[in-house]
Amino acid sequence: MQIVKSILAGTFLLAGAMPAVFAQERIEETVNAVIQPLMKQQDISGMAVAITHNGQRRFFNYGVAVKDTKKPVTDQTLFEVGSISKVFTTTLGAYAQAQGTLRLSDPAGRYAPELSGTALENIRLLDLATYTAGGLPLQFPADSDYSERMFSYYKGWKPLYPAGTQRLYSNPSIGLFGHLAARSLGRSFDDVMQQTLLPGLGLKHSYVRVPQDQWKRYAQGYAKNGKTVRVGPGAMDSEAYGIKTSSSDLIRFVEANLRPEHLNADLKQAIVTTHTALYRVGGMHQGLGWEFYPAPFTLDDLLAGNTQEMALTSKKIEPLAPSEPASKGAWINKTGSTSGFGGYVAFIPGEDMGIVMLANKNYPNEERVKAAYKILMALEQQ
């Protein structure tokens, strides 16, 4: 397996900086010791890992982006990030609120006349963004998973629970939120994401639809049976799971969340809004897209919040009244998967550190969490 040495972003290897060199070697040893066995265990052909700590970025690249050509993974390789896209979608919604085109407390019907007279007409945008609209499912039914049929599905949907009482993780829920947020700005979701939000965050090579001239950087995904696969079109695909990005861009997004002061005022406010904990579900606090684990957290806490069972079953929620900013010591994370890719993002604001892990295979969330935890805890100790 090819291992590309970590790359330091920023100039800090100055005269007399031997402790920094030593620390860098220790970090590389730690990352290698965690990622190499993980890739072997899960039969992953390629991974890109990026770490940021106190403003310094480090990149670690493993294996190949495409098996047939043996093209190596780099920090510029594009990966599908699946539901990590949801934190971009909620950031867009929070940006629209900062721009004054919507309020999260507004009813969905205000931005969608198609919902007039339906169960969703008076559901708050906030409930759509936090999977608490009343039981919208994980996926659209197969016969409704088309952009031209999605509103017919919404019109016929009936709630299972009162809004704001149960969390059920849902692409149709957060997808509708993103769709209506873009409408409030008078543009399509793809356009406002690609032309405004992503470049506003400093991301230069992140895409909803990968342009033809960037396909050479697009990793090949591999299903569990080894067959090649990439994400296909579907209802609300852009809003719920459509982003393709690199470890170099995604770690910039993490840094924007750690230190948003360099962003323009509306984007800075959007980041602050997405860092608000809204309700408790078990040991996890749900925000807009992001999921928080207040300090002192344990690995068991993180694992419990990132299980398949958490994603597939409804959970009673406990509203945090008033809502509160995520604590500086909180572990903030989001997983994301498509049929051929698996990603994970986590950061701790109070430690000014974060990690991005991107793979061209979908593998268990628990393994991603354990790997990231080992690496960040080792970095904290060093």
C-alpha positions, 0 to 999 in steps of 0.5 A, spaced: 500 500 500 502 506 498 503 511 503 504 519 501 507 522 507 504 528 511 504 535 508 505 541 512 501 547 511 504 553 513 511 555 515 513 553 522 519 549 521 523 554 523 530 554 526 530 551 533 523 548 532 526 541 533 520 539 538 515 541 532 519 536 527 519 531 533 511 532 534 510 531 527 513 525 526 509 522 532 503 524 529 504 521 523 506 515 526 499 515 530 495 516 524 499 511 520 498 506 526 490 507 526 489 508 518 493 502 515 490 497 520 483 500 518 484 500 511 486 492 511 480 490 516 475 494 512 478 492 505 478 500 503 483 501 497 484 509 498 483 514 504 485 521 505 486 524 512 486 531 514 488 534 521 488 541 523 490 543 530 492 551 532 492 553 525 496 548 522 494 543 517 497 536 516 495 531 510 496 523 510 494 520 503 493 512 503 492 507 497 489 508 490 483 513 488 482 508 482 484 501 482 484 499 475 489 505 474 492 505 481 492 512 481 494 514 488 490 518 493 492 525 494 489 531 498 486 534 492 482 527 490 474 528 490 470 524 494 463 523 495 461 525 502 454 523 503 450 526 509 456 530 511 453 534 505 447 536 510 452 540 514 453 545 508 445 545 507 444 547 514 449 552 513 446 555 507 439 555 511 442 559 516 446 564 511 439 565 508 436 567 515 442 572 516 441 575 509 434 576 512 430 572 506 427 567 511 426 565 519 428 558 521 421 559 525 417 560 519 412 555 516 414 551 510 408 553 506 410 560 506 416 558 501 412 552 498 405 554 495 405 546 493 404 544 500 398 548 501 393 544 505 398 539 507 401 536 513 407 540 512 404 546 510 405 549 518 411 545 519 417 549 521 423 550 517 427 548 524 423 542 524 425 540 517 432 541 518 433 537 525 429 531 523 423 533 527 417 534 522 413 528 525 416 522 522 419 523 515 423 517 513 430 516 512 429 515 504 424 517 499 420 511 497 422 508 490 417 510 486 417 518 489 425 518 488 425 523 482 425 530 482 419 531 478 415 527 483 417 529 490 412 534 491 407 529 490 410 525 495 410 531 500 403 532 499 400 525 501 405 524 507 402 523 513 405 525 520 407 519 525 408 524 531 407 531 533 412 535 530 418 537 535 417 531 539 421 525 535 427 525 531 427 520 525 433 522 521 431 523 514 433 525 507 426 528 505 426 532 511 433 536 511 432 536 503 426 540 503 429 545 508 435 546 503 430 546 497 426 552 501 432 555 503 435 556 496 428 558 494 428 564 499 434 566 496 431 566 489 435 561 486 436 554 485 439 550 491 445 547 486 446 555 484 447 558 491 451 552 493 456 552 488 456 560 486 455 563 493 456 558 499 462 554 497 466 559 495 464 564 500 467 558 505 474 558 501 472 552 498 475 552 491 474 545 489 468 542 492 462 541 487 454 539 487 455 536 480 463 535 478 464 539 472 467 535 466 474 538 467 475 535 474 473 528 473 480 526 473 480 528 480 474 524 482 475 517 486 472 511 484 467 508 489 467 501 491 461 497 493 461 492 499 461 486 493 467 490 490 463 493 484 464 500 482 459 505 484 458 512 484 452 516 487 446 517 482 440 522 481 434 522 486 429 527 489 433 532 494 440 528 492 444 535 492 441 537 498 441 531 502 447 527 500 450 531 494 457 534 495 463 531 492 470 534 495 477 533 497 480 533 504 484 539 503 477 543 502 473 539 507 479 541 512 478 548 510 471 547 512 472 545 519 477 551 520 471 555 518 467 552 523 473 553 528 475 560 527 469 563 523 472 570 524 475 571 517 468 570 514 463 575 512 458 577 517 453 573 514 457 567 513 460 568 520 453 568 523 451 562 519 456 558 522 454 561 529 447 559 528 449 551 526 453 551 532 447 552 537 444 545 540 437 545 540 435 538 543 438 532 547 437 525 544 440 520 549 447 523 550 447 527 543 445 534 542 442 535 535 444 542 532 443 544 525 446 538 521 452 538 526 451 533 532 454 535 539 457 531 545 458 536 551 464 535 555 466 530 558 465 525 553 467 518 552 468 514 546 462 510 548 458 516 548 460 518 541 459 511 538 452 510 541 450 517 537 453 514 531 450 507 530 445 505 525 440 504 530 440 512 531 439 513 524 434 508 523 429 509 528 425 514 531 428 517 538 424 522 543 427 528 544 428 533 550 428 540 547 434 545 550 430 551 553 433 555 551 437 553 546 445 553 547 451 554 544 455 548 543 460 548 549 468 549 547 470 542 549 464 539 545 466 533 540 462 536 534 461 531 528 458 528 522 458 522 518 456 521 511 456 515 506 454 513 499 454 506 496 461 507 495 464 512 499 464 513 507 466 520 510 467 523 517 468 530 520 469 531 527 472 537 531 473 540 538 473 548 538 476 549 545 482 545 543 482 548 536 483 541 532 479 537 527 479 531 523 477 529 516 477 522 514 474 520 507 474 513 504 472 510 497 468 505 500 462 505 505 464 502 512 461 502 519 460 509 522 463 506 529 470 504 526 470 511 523 469 514 530 474 510 533 479 511 528 478 519 529 478 519 537 484 515 537 488 520 533 485 526 536 486 524 543 493 522 541 494 529 538 491 532 544 496 529 549 502 531 544 
